[in-house]
Amino acid sequence: MAEPATDLRDQVVAIIARATLLPVAELRPEARPEDLGIDSLGLVESIFALEESLGIRIPFNAQEPERTAFDTSTIGAIIAGVEALVAARAGSSTA
């Protein structure tokens, strides 16, 4: 049985792949979105897809992505940010 975190990582990568029309294999943790050809619209579409699919709110400002609290510098950073938001949501629902 896979670890829940691994399942979430796979799910995040699959959602980004669908939103950007990229192969899952290209979405390595160290890959930067711009190096994969993901432009600002693709990034926004990925963020919306993640929010909708996972039931979270990602603190991302498409107008000023560099001033956003959510790190989108690499695929790994996006995964880590989503993991933290999902964990925070799970923690608040048990309180």
N, C-alpha and C positions, 0 to 999 in steps of 0.2 A: 504494500500500500504506500502511495506517495505521501510525502510530507505536505501538509496544507500550504506551507509557504511555497513549495515547488509548484503545486497546483496553481496558486495565485500568480506566480511568475509566468508560468506557461499561459495562463489566461490573459494576463496583461500583454504579453508578446503577441498572442493570437489576435487580440482586439486591435492593437496597433497595426499589425499586418493587414487585417481586413480594411481598416480605415485608410491606409496608405497604399494598398494594393502591392505590398512588397512581400517577398517570400519570408516566412518565419526564420529561415536559416540566416538571413542577412541581419536580423535584429539581435546582434550580439550585445552583451551588456556594455562593452567599451565603445560601441558605435555611436557617433554623434548624429543626431537627426539630419543636420545639413549635409553631412558626408554621404548619407543614404538618399539624398535628393528629397527629403521631407521639408517642404517649405512651410511658411507660417500658416497657411491655410490647412495643410496636411496635419500640422501640429495641433491646431485648434480642433479639427475634426477628430483627431485621436483623443484629445482631452474630453470632448463631448461624448465620444463613444465609451470611454472608460467610465465617465460619470454615470451614464445611462445603464451600462451593463453591470456595474458593481454597486450602484446605489450610494455613491459618495459625491461629495462636493470638493472639487480640486481648486485650490486658491491660485488661479492662473489668470493673468491679465493679458489678453491678446494684443491690446494696444501698446503695452509696455512689458513685454516678456522678460526683459532684463531686470525689471524692478519687481518681479513676482516672487512670492515666497516659495513657490514650487519649482524645484530644480529640473529643468528639461535639457541639461547639457549633454547627457548621454542616455541611452536606452536603460542602462543600469540605474541611473539616477531617477528616472521616471518610475521604474519598477519599485525602487526603495521608497519613493514618495507615496506611491499607491499603497504599498504594504503598510506604511505608517498610518495612512488615512483609514484603511480597512481595519487595522488593529484598534485605532482610536474609536471608530464607530462601534466595534464589537465591545470595547470596554465601556462605552457610554450606555450601551443597551443593557448591560448586565448590572449597572449601578442603580 
